Amino acid sequence: MDVNQLAILNTFSQITTAAAMLLSLIIACAAIDRHQRTARKAQTATFLYESRFDKRYIDGLHALRAIHLSGKSFRRYIFPPQTLTSQESKERQQLVYCLNFYERLAVGIHHGIYGFVE
């Protein structure tokens, strides 16, 4: 082999190595992206499944509905006067838990933890 053939083989070897590295980088990025999507779907499924059985959340929804149907102002629960009855105090705690639940959901969606929309 002469010098030109060795130079061509060396160049071909370097190009092949670079192409293999580029291909492995693309495959690794695709695998990471797929893993993130799968994790997001798993987190979403777990969140939705657990929320169905969260007694405090369900109680909060019932309290929210009861307050709405009673005609009372929600302002009374958000900015309570000094004299809340024990029932209103309990409803307020349930309402706050329900609102915190929705805040957790909104923050999770905003930060990409939950994948409700692809």
C-alpha positions in Angstrom: 0.0 0.0 0.0 1.2 3.4 -0.8 0.9 6.6 1.3 -2.2 7.8 -0.5 -4.1 4.5 0.2 -3.2 4.6 3.8 -4.3 8.3 4.1 -7.7 7.3 2.4 -8.1 4.4 4.8 -7.3 6.5 7.8 -9.7 9.2 6.7 -12.4 6.6 6.1 -11.8 5.1 9.5 -12.2 8.5 11.2 -15.4 9.3 9.2 -16.8 5.9 10.2 -15.9 6.5 13.9 -17.5 9.9 13.8 -20.6 8.6 12.2 -20.9 5.8 14.7 -20.5 8.3 17.6 -23.1 10.6 16.0 -25.5 7.7 15.6 -25.0 6.6 19.2 -25.7 10.2 20.4 -28.9 10.4 18.4 -30.0 7.0 19.8 -29.2 8.1 23.4 -31.1 11.4 23.0 -34.1 9.5 21.6 -34.0 7.0 24.5 -33.9 9.8 27.1 -36.8 11.6 25.4 -38.8 8.4 25.3 -38.0 7.7 29.0 -39.2 11.2 30.0 -42.5 10.8 28.1 -43.0 7.4 29.7 -42.2 8.8 33.2 -44.6 11.7 32.6 -47.4 9.3 31.6 -46.7 7.1 34.6 -46.8 10.1 36.9 -50.1 11.2 35.3 -51.7 7.8 35.7 -50.5 7.6 39.3 -51.9 11.0 40.1 -55.3 10.4 38.5 -55.6 6.9 40.1 -54.7 8.2 43.6 -57.0 11.2 43.3 -59.9 8.9 42.8 -59.4 7.4 46.3 -58.2 10.5 48.2 -60.9 10.9 50.8 -59.9 14.4 51.8 -60.2 15.5 48.2 -63.6 13.9 47.8 -64.7 15.5 51.0 -63.5 18.8 49.7 -65.5 18.4 46.5 -68.6 17.6 48.5 -68.0 20.6 50.7 -67.5 22.8 47.6 -70.8 21.6 46.1 -72.6 22.0 49.4 -71.3 25.6 49.8 -72.3 26.4 46.2 -75.8 25.0 46.6 -76.3 26.7 50.0 -76.0 30.1 48.5 -73.2 31.1 51.0 -70.5 33.3 49.7 -67.1 31.6 49.2 -65.6 34.9 50.4 -66.8 33.9 53.9 -64.5 30.9 53.8 -61.5 32.5 52.2 -61.6 35.6 54.4 -63.3 34.2 57.5 -64.7 36.4 60.2 -63.8 35.6 63.7 -67.0 33.6 64.3 -67.1 30.5 62.1 -69.2 27.7 63.4 -67.5 24.3 63.8 -69.3 23.1 60.7 -68.1 26.1 58.7 -64.6 25.6 60.0 -64.6 22.0 58.9 -65.9 23.0 55.5 -63.2 25.6 55.2 -60.5 23.0 55.9 -62.0 20.7 53.3 -62.2 23.6 50.8 -58.6 24.6 51.4 -57.5 21.0 50.8 -59.4 20.8 47.6 -57.9 24.1 46.4 -54.4 22.9 47.3 -55.1 19.8 45.3 -55.8 21.9 42.2 -52.8 24.0 42.9 -50.6 20.9 43.0 -52.1 19.8 39.7 -51.6 23.2 38.0 -48.0 23.4 39.2 -47.3 19.8 38.0 -48.7 20.6 34.6 -46.8 23.9 34.4 -43.5 22.2 35.2 -44.2 19.2 32.9 -44.5 16.6 35.6 -48.0 15.6 34.4 -48.6 14.9 30.8 -52.3 15.6 30.1 -51.5 17.1 26.7 -48.9 15.9 24.3 
